[in-house]
Amino acid sequence: MKKQYKALSLLSGGLDSQLAICVLLEQGIHVEAITYRSPFFGTEKGEQAAKALGVKHHIIDFTEDILEQVQRPAHGLGKAMNPCIDCHTHMIMRAGELLEKWGFDFIATGEVLAQRPMSQNKQSLGVVARCSKYEDLLVRPLCASLIEPTKPIREGWLDVSRLPAFSGRNRTPQMKLAEQFGLKDYPAPAGGCLLTEKRFGNKLKDLLDHEGPDADRTNVWLLKIGRHLRLADDIKVIVGSDEADNNLLEAKAHPEDLRIICPDVPTPTVIAPSTISEEQLQTAAEICARYAKTPAGEPVEVQVTKGSESRTISVVPMHPDDVVQFMVVS
Ligand code: SF4
């Protein structure tokens, strides 16, 4: 009886990663999926896709890996703070470690040759494979026939003649194959990784510049929420942009952080570190008043809460032109 080979397949939830799993399942491979979680990309699409495909799904925390790659990218950064080549490499490396631990036979990804000019050209795919240390156990099922065959292909675990040969940026062939497999819900290409966004990248860079490689991990997660304003090297305040932000800030900020609001009008929640000085707190309160619905130039009451203690101070909203100097990303 023919052995059933087992693959761990990286699943972002995008079309390509779903198709890679489909073509493996079609060949009778036992497939389980891995989706990585970090402050910069989520797992929702991967979770939905795994459910739709009916494969067992593992969510693996990748925070420390990606923070390391962002700060020391052996192969450089993309247009923003995205270390794509090193990120791919480490995703495969982590999958390789799990492969050994869990007794799988090979790793699969949904990479397509030449789909991205920098990170998925032939040379980059080779670099990623080699640096991952699992080069010979890595299969890219969507373009396997176009690149150097690895062990699962050479030894016939997979029939390469039955695999697609996708290359380039044209997604029509993938969409046709998706139709054949009955895949309907797949996200639009690109997007989903905050590291590729310049504005977010600037916020992350500011945090790492000020807090260093051991930056508080809660502060890293908070980068996704609200406007960030730096009052001093060691003092940054975060201003909720809308109600959802305000609720998230309330829930996710450090318990010891100060919460600043204008209680009598529609207001943002402003979060400030407990180490803030009185003078800086005055500035933070003026900023809060600036973003609250208050009449310009008129004094307003601002409530500052720390734990179970609250007090009220009176400030004049900061002029919008004066706020700009503090903004991490304007
Ligand atoms: S886009 Fe983001 S998640 Fe994707 S490889 Fe680049 S850094 Fe990693």
Residues whose N, C-alpha, C, O or C-beta is under 5 A from the ligand:
A	BS01	SF4	N82 P83 C84 C87 H88 C193 L195
